[in-house]
Protein backbone atom coordinates (compact mmCIF):
# COMPACT_ATOMS: atom_id res chain seq x y z
CA UNK A 1 0.00 0.00 0.00
CA UNK A 2 1.47 3.43 -1.00
CA UNK A 3 2.64 5.70 1.80
CA UNK A 4 0.55 8.71 2.86
CA UNK A 5 3.00 11.23 1.30
CA UNK A 6 2.96 9.31 -1.99
CA UNK A 7 -0.85 9.21 -2.03
CA UNK A 8 -1.05 12.94 -1.22
CA UNK A 9 1.28 13.70 -4.13
CA UNK A 10 -0.78 11.52 -6.47
CA UNK A 11 -3.82 13.62 -5.56
CA UNK A 12 -1.88 16.91 -5.78
CA UNK A 13 -0.39 16.11 -9.18
CA UNK A 14 -3.85 15.42 -10.61
CA UNK A 15 -5.03 18.91 -9.62
CA UNK A 16 -4.59 22.10 -11.66
CA UNK A 17 -1.84 24.52 -10.65
CA UNK A 18 -2.55 26.50 -7.45
CA UNK A 19 -5.38 24.27 -6.24
CA UNK A 20 -5.50 24.52 -2.43
CA UNK A 21 -4.81 21.26 -0.58
CA UNK A 22 -6.24 21.16 2.93
CA UNK A 23 -5.53 18.48 5.56
CA UNK A 24 -9.24 17.92 6.29
CA UNK A 25 -9.78 16.82 2.68
CA UNK A 26 -7.06 14.16 3.09
CA UNK A 27 -8.27 12.38 6.23
CA UNK A 28 -9.42 9.39 4.16
CA UNK A 29 -5.68 8.66 3.69
CA UNK A 30 -4.89 8.32 7.40
CA UNK A 31 -5.18 9.92 10.82
CA UNK A 32 -4.85 13.69 11.19
CA UNK A 33 -1.40 13.21 12.73
CA UNK A 34 -0.27 11.03 9.79
CA UNK A 35 -1.61 13.54 7.25
CA UNK A 36 0.02 16.49 9.03
CA UNK A 37 3.33 14.62 9.24
CA UNK A 38 3.14 13.72 5.54
CA UNK A 39 2.37 17.33 4.57
CA UNK A 40 5.30 18.61 6.66
CA UNK A 41 7.60 16.09 4.98
CA UNK A 42 6.40 17.14 1.49
CA UNK A 43 7.02 20.82 2.36
CA UNK A 44 10.56 19.96 3.53
CA UNK A 45 11.11 18.12 0.24
CA UNK A 46 9.79 21.23 -1.61
CA UNK A 47 7.06 19.22 -3.33
CA UNK A 48 4.36 21.29 -1.59
CA UNK A 49 4.30 24.91 -0.45
CA UNK A 50 2.66 25.84 2.83
CA UNK A 51 0.72 28.91 1.72
CA UNK A 52 -1.11 29.62 4.97
CA UNK A 53 -2.08 27.74 8.10
CA UNK A 54 -3.80 24.55 6.86
CA UNK A 55 -3.45 25.42 3.14
CA UNK A 56 -0.87 23.87 0.83
CA UNK A 57 -0.28 24.02 -2.94
CA UNK A 58 1.79 21.81 -5.19
CA UNK A 59 5.08 23.26 -6.43
CA UNK A 60 5.50 23.47 -10.20
CA UNK A 61 8.41 22.10 -12.21
CA UNK A 62 9.89 24.80 -14.45
CA UNK A 63 13.00 24.78 -16.60
CA UNK A 64 14.78 26.36 -13.61
CA UNK A 65 13.58 23.70 -11.16
CA UNK A 66 10.73 23.62 -8.64
CA UNK A 67 8.84 26.87 -8.12
CA UNK A 68 5.79 28.08 -6.26
CA UNK A 69 2.53 28.34 -8.18
CA UNK A 70 1.76 31.57 -10.01
CA UNK A 71 0.85 34.36 -7.57
CA UNK A 72 -2.20 35.34 -9.62
CA UNK A 73 -3.53 31.78 -9.81
CA UNK A 74 -2.86 31.21 -6.12
CA UNK A 75 -4.70 34.38 -5.07
CA UNK A 76 -7.65 33.53 -7.36
CA UNK A 77 -7.84 30.07 -5.80
CA UNK A 78 -7.76 31.56 -2.28
CA UNK A 79 -10.50 34.03 -3.26
CA UNK A 80 -12.72 31.09 -4.21
CA UNK A 81 -11.73 29.01 -1.16
CA UNK A 82 -12.40 31.81 1.33
CA UNK A 83 -15.28 33.48 -0.56
CA UNK A 84 -13.45 36.82 -0.40
CA UNK A 85 -12.41 39.54 -2.82
CA UNK A 86 -8.64 40.01 -3.29
CA UNK A 87 -7.37 42.92 -5.39
CA UNK A 88 -4.18 44.83 -6.07
CA UNK A 89 -3.23 47.41 -3.43
CA UNK A 90 -3.47 51.17 -3.92
CA UNK A 91 0.23 51.59 -4.76
CA UNK A 92 0.32 48.51 -6.99
CA UNK A 93 -2.75 49.81 -8.87
CA UNK A 94 -1.02 53.16 -9.44
CA UNK A 95 2.03 51.26 -10.69
CA UNK A 96 -0.04 49.06 -13.03
CA UNK A 97 -1.64 52.20 -14.47
CA UNK A 98 1.81 53.68 -15.14
CA UNK A 99 1.31 56.54 -12.67
CA UNK A 100 4.33 55.61 -10.56
CA UNK A 101 7.43 53.47 -10.88
CA UNK A 102 7.46 52.67 -7.16
CA UNK A 103 7.16 48.99 -6.31
CA UNK A 104 6.38 47.55 -2.91
CA UNK A 105 9.19 45.46 -1.46
CA UNK A 106 6.65 42.97 -0.15
CA UNK A 107 3.64 42.22 -2.39
CA UNK A 108 0.50 43.54 -0.69
CA UNK A 109 -3.08 42.96 -1.74
CA UNK A 110 -6.39 44.21 -0.38
CA UNK A 111 -9.05 41.79 0.78
CA UNK A 112 -12.61 41.76 2.07
CA UNK A 113 -11.42 39.22 4.66
CA UNK A 114 -9.07 39.62 7.62
CA UNK A 115 -5.42 40.63 7.45
CA UNK A 116 -3.27 37.61 6.63
CA UNK A 117 0.38 36.84 5.92
CA UNK A 118 0.85 34.25 3.16
CA UNK A 119 3.89 32.67 1.59
CA UNK A 120 3.58 32.09 -2.16
CA UNK A 121 7.22 31.82 -3.14
CA UNK A 122 7.71 35.16 -1.34
CA UNK A 123 5.97 36.66 1.70
CA UNK A 124 2.63 38.19 0.62
CA UNK A 125 0.47 40.43 2.78
CA UNK A 126 -3.33 40.56 2.57
CA UNK A 127 -4.71 43.73 4.16
CA UNK A 128 -8.38 44.18 5.02
CA UNK A 129 -9.90 47.09 3.08
CA UNK A 130 -13.25 48.89 3.04
CA UNK A 131 -15.81 47.88 0.42
CA UNK A 132 -15.30 50.95 -1.76
CA UNK A 133 -11.66 50.00 -2.42
CA UNK A 134 -12.71 46.52 -3.55
CA UNK A 135 -15.59 47.55 -5.79
CA UNK A 136 -15.08 46.70 -9.48
CA UNK A 137 -12.41 44.13 -8.59
CA UNK A 138 -9.18 43.90 -10.55
CA UNK A 139 -10.70 45.46 -13.66
CA UNK A 140 -9.37 48.82 -14.88
CA UNK A 141 -12.07 50.93 -13.14
CA UNK A 142 -11.31 49.20 -9.81
CA UNK A 143 -7.59 49.91 -10.24
CA UNK A 144 -8.43 53.56 -10.97
CA UNK A 145 -10.32 53.83 -7.66
CA UNK A 146 -7.42 52.33 -5.71
CA UNK A 147 -4.84 54.48 -7.54
CA UNK A 148 -6.84 57.61 -6.66
CA UNK A 149 -6.88 56.46 -3.03
CA UNK A 150 -3.08 56.17 -3.11
CA UNK A 151 -2.56 59.85 -4.00
CA UNK A 152 -3.40 62.83 -1.75
CA UNK A 153 -7.08 63.80 -2.05
CA UNK A 154 -6.24 67.16 -3.57
CA UNK A 155 -4.53 65.38 -6.51
CA UNK A 156 -7.50 63.14 -7.35
CA UNK A 157 -8.91 65.24 -10.17
CA UNK A 158 -5.53 65.78 -11.87
CA UNK A 159 -4.68 62.06 -11.53
CA UNK A 160 -8.03 61.03 -13.01
CA UNK A 161 -7.51 63.44 -15.92
CA UNK A 162 -4.27 61.58 -16.72
CA UNK A 163 -6.07 58.23 -16.74
CA UNK A 164 -9.33 59.31 -18.44
CA UNK A 165 -8.12 59.02 -22.07
CA UNK A 166 -7.46 55.29 -21.50
CA UNK A 167 -10.94 54.56 -20.16
CA UNK A 168 -13.46 52.87 -22.42
CA UNK A 169 -17.09 54.04 -22.42
CA UNK A 170 -17.90 51.02 -20.21
CA UNK A 171 -15.08 51.89 -17.76
CA UNK A 172 -16.45 55.44 -17.49
CA UNK A 173 -19.96 54.14 -16.94
CA UNK A 174 -18.75 51.75 -14.21
CA UNK A 175 -16.84 54.51 -12.40
CA UNK A 176 -19.81 56.87 -12.57
CA UNK A 177 -22.11 54.12 -11.24
CA UNK A 178 -19.70 53.48 -8.33
CA UNK A 179 -19.91 57.08 -7.05
CA UNK A 180 -22.58 56.16 -4.49
CA UNK A 181 -20.11 54.08 -2.47
CA UNK A 182 -16.99 56.21 -3.00
CA UNK A 183 -15.80 58.84 -0.51
CA UNK A 184 -17.29 62.24 -1.44
CA UNK A 185 -13.90 63.72 -2.45
CA UNK A 186 -13.37 60.90 -4.95
CA UNK A 187 -16.97 60.87 -6.19
CA UNK A 188 -16.71 64.63 -6.85
CA UNK A 189 -13.57 64.13 -8.95
CA UNK A 190 -15.17 61.26 -10.90
CA UNK A 191 -18.20 63.47 -11.63
CA UNK A 192 -16.08 66.47 -12.62
CA UNK A 193 -13.80 64.55 -14.98
CA UNK A 194 -16.06 61.87 -16.45
CA UNK A 195 -19.55 63.37 -16.66
CA UNK A 196 -18.82 65.45 -19.75
CA UNK A 197 -15.84 63.45 -21.10
C-alpha positions in Angstrom: 0.0 0.0 0.0 1.5 3.4 -1.0 2.6 5.7 1.8 0.5 8.7 2.9 3.0 11.2 1.3 3.0 9.3 -2.0 -0.8 9.2 -2.0 -1.1 12.9 -1.2 1.3 13.7 -4.1 -0.8 11.5 -6.5 -3.8 13.6 -5.6 -1.9 16.9 -5.8 -0.4 16.1 -9.2 -3.8 15.4 -10.6 -5.0 18.9 -9.6 -4.6 22.1 -11.7 -1.8 24.5 -10.6 -2.5 26.5 -7.4 -5.4 24.3 -6.2 -5.5 24.5 -2.4 -4.8 21.3 -0.6 -6.2 21.2 2.9 -5.5 18.5 5.6 -9.2 17.9 6.3 -9.8 16.8 2.7 -7.1 14.2 3.1 -8.3 12.4 6.2 -9.4 9.4 4.2 -5.7 8.7 3.7 -4.9 8.3 7.4 -5.2 9.9 10.8 -4.8 13.7 11.2 -1.4 13.2 12.7 -0.3 11.0 9.8 -1.6 13.5 7.2 0.0 16.5 9.0 3.3 14.6 9.2 3.1 13.7 5.5 2.4 17.3 4.6 5.3 18.6 6.7 7.6 16.1 5.0 6.4 17.1 1.5 7.0 20.8 2.4 10.6 20.0 3.5 11.1 18.1 0.2 9.8 21.2 -1.6 7.1 19.2 -3.3 4.4 21.3 -1.6 4.3 24.9 -0.5 2.7 25.8 2.8 0.7 28.9 1.7 -1.1 29.6 5.0 -2.1 27.7 8.1 -3.8 24.6 6.9 -3.4 25.4 3.1 -0.9 23.9 0.8 -0.3 24.0 -2.9 1.8 21.8 -5.2 5.1 23.3 -6.4 5.5 23.5 -10.2 8.4 22.1 -12.2 9.9 24.8 -14.4 13.0 24.8 -16.6 14.8 26.4 -13.6 13.6 23.7 -11.2 10.7 23.6 -8.6 8.8 26.9 -8.1 5.8 28.1 -6.3 2.5 28.3 -8.2 1.8 31.6 -10.0 0.9 34.4 -7.6 -2.2 35.3 -9.6 -3.5 31.8 -9.8 -2.9 31.2 -6.1 -4.7 34.4 -5.1 -7.7 33.5 -7.4 -7.8 30.1 -5.8 -7.8 31.6 -2.3 -10.5 34.0 -3.3 -12.7 31.1 -4.2 -11.7 29.0 -1.2 -12.4 31.8 1.3 -15.3 33.5 -0.6 -13.5 36.8 -0.4 -12.4 39.5 -2.8 -8.6 40.0 -3.3 -7.4 42.9 -5.4 -4.2 44.8 -6.1 -3.2 47.4 -3.4 -3.5 51.2 -3.9 0.2 51.6 -4.8 0.3 48.5 -7.0 -2.8 49.8 -8.9 -1.0 53.2 -9.4 2.0 51.3 -10.7 0.0 49.1 -13.0 -1.6 52.2 -14.5 1.8 53.7 -15.1 1.3 56.5 -12.7 4.3 55.6 -10.6 7.4 53.5 -10.9 7.5 52.7 -7.2 7.2 49.0 -6.3 6.4 47.5 -2.9 9.2 45.5 -1.5 6.6 43.0 -0.2 3.6 42.2 -2.4 0.5 43.5 -0.7 -3.1 43.0 -1.7 -6.4 44.2 -0.4 -9.1 41.8 0.8 -12.6 41.8 2.1 -11.4 39.2 4.7 -9.1 39.6 7.6 -5.4 40.6 7.5 -3.3 37.6 6.6 0.4 36.8 5.9 0.8 34.3 3.2 3.9 32.7 1.6 3.6 32.1 -2.2 7.2 31.8 -3.1 7.7 35.2 -1.3 6.0 36.7 1.7 2.6 38.2 0.6 0.5 40.4 2.8 -3.3 40.6 2.6 -4.7 43.7 4.2 -8.4 44.2 5.0 -9.9 47.1 3.1 -13.2 48.9 3.0 -15.8 47.9 0.4 -15.3 51.0 -1.8 -11.7 50.0 -2.4 -12.7 46.5 -3.6 -15.6 47.5 -5.8 -15.1 46.7 -9.5 -12.4 44.1 -8.6 -9.2 43.9 -10.6 -10.7 45.5 -13.7 -9.4 48.8 -14.9 -12.1 50.9 -13.1 -11.3 49.2 -9.8 -7.6 49.9 -10.2 -8.4 53.6 -11.0 -10.3 53.8 -7.7 -7.4 52.3 -5.7 -4.8 54.5 -7.5 -6.8 57.6 -6.7 -6.9 56.5 -3.0 -3.1 56.2 -3.1 -2.6 59.9 -4.0 -3.4 62.8 -1.8 -7.1 63.8 -2.1 -6.2 67.2 -3.6 -4.5 65.4 -6.5 -7.5 63.1 -7.4 -8.9 65.2 -10.2 -5.5 65.8 -11.9 -4.7 62.1 -11.5 -8.0 61.0 -13.0 -7.5 63.4 -15.9 -4.3 61.6 -16.7 -6.1 58.2 -16.7 -9.3 59.3 -18.4 -8.1 59.0 -22.1 -7.5 55.3 -21.5 -10.9 54.6 -20.2 -13.5 52.9 -22.4 -17.1 54.0 -22.4 -17.9 51.0 -20.2 -15.1 51.9 -17.8 -16.5 55.4 -17.5 -20.0 54.1 -16.9 -18.8 51.7 -14.2 -16.8 54.5 -12.4 -19.8 56.9 -12.6 -22.1 54.1 -11.2 -19.7 53.5 -8.3 -19.9 57.1 -7.0 -22.6 56.2 -4.5 -20.1 54.1 -2.5 -17.0 56.2 -3.0 -15.8 58.8 -0.5 -17.3 62.2 -1.4 -13.9 63.7 -2.4 -13.4 60.9 -4.9 -17.0 60.9 -6.2 -16.7 64.6 -6.9 -13.6 64.1 -9.0 -15.2 61.3 -10.9 -18.2 63.5 -11.6 -16.1 66.5 -12.6 -13.8 64.6 -15.0 -16.1 61.9 -16.5 -19.5 63.4 -16.7 -18.8 65.4 -19.7 -15.8 63.4 -21.1 
